[in-house]
Amino acid sequence: MDDKGSKTGFKLLRKPNTTLAASMATSPVALTRSLRPDLDVKIVVELIKRGADDLGAPGWDKGTGHGRLNYLATLELVKAWPQEHITGQ
């Protein structure tokens, strides 16, 4: 996949845009909360990080942070998260 198009035919947007970044970052939070409103915000953030596709150096790095958001992987983690771990304690 490159910036000319993806397998689905959508073009990739490559511009610094905090409005776009904010909507992309809040979408998995909203999806997670819709599936599991019982989850503590710390757990929601952790599941989003765990669901991300790691890019660059393993783990967090300055260039790519935690990686690329992966909504599907995040939602799979959310669905599998046990009920007894809801508070993040």
N, C-alpha and C positions, 0 to 999 in steps of 0.2 A: 504494500500500500504506500502511495506517495501523495504529495500535495496536489497532484493532478486529478486524483480520483481514487476511490476505494473499490473493493469488490462489489459493493452495492451501487456504485455509480455516484455516490454523494461526493462533492468536493470538500476538501478539508479547509477550514478557515485558519489562517496563520497570521493573526494580528494580535498585538497586546490589547486586551479588552477586559477590564475588570467586571463589567456587566455580564459578559458572556461567562467568565470564570466563576462569578458568584452563582449564576443560575446552574451551571454544571456541578458545582460543589454542593449546592443545597438540594438538588434533585434526589440524590441517593439518601439524603437525610429524610426528606419527605416520604420517599418510598419505604424506607426502613420503619419510620414512625407509623405509617399506615398499616404495615404488617404486624408490627410489635410495639404498640404504644406504651407497653409496660417497660421497655428498655430505658435504662439511664442514659443520658447524653454521652457520658464517657464511654459506655459500651458501644453506642452507635458510631462514634468517631473511630473507635478501635476496629470495629468490623469493616468500616469503609477503608481504613488503612490496610487491613489484612486482605481485603478483596481486590486491592489495586494490583495492576500488572507492574511488577518491578522492572524498571528501566535503568540502564547505566550500571553503576556499581551496586552490588547486593546491599539491600537495606536502604535506609534514607541517605540521600546524597544531595548536595547543593544544586546540582543541575536539574534533577528530575523529582526531587522531594521523595514522596512515598511511591511515585510512579503514576501510571495512567489509571484514571477511574475505570473500574470494571463493574458496572451496575449488576450484571447477572451474577458474577462471583460474590458480590456483596450480598445480594438478596438470598443466594443459596446459604451463605454463612448465617444470615439473620434467621432464616427458617430453621436451621439446624441448632441455633443457640438454645441451650437448655433453660427451662423456666427458672431453675434455682439460681441462675447467674444474672438476674435482671437488674440488680442495683449497682454492680461494679465494685462491690465490697469484697 
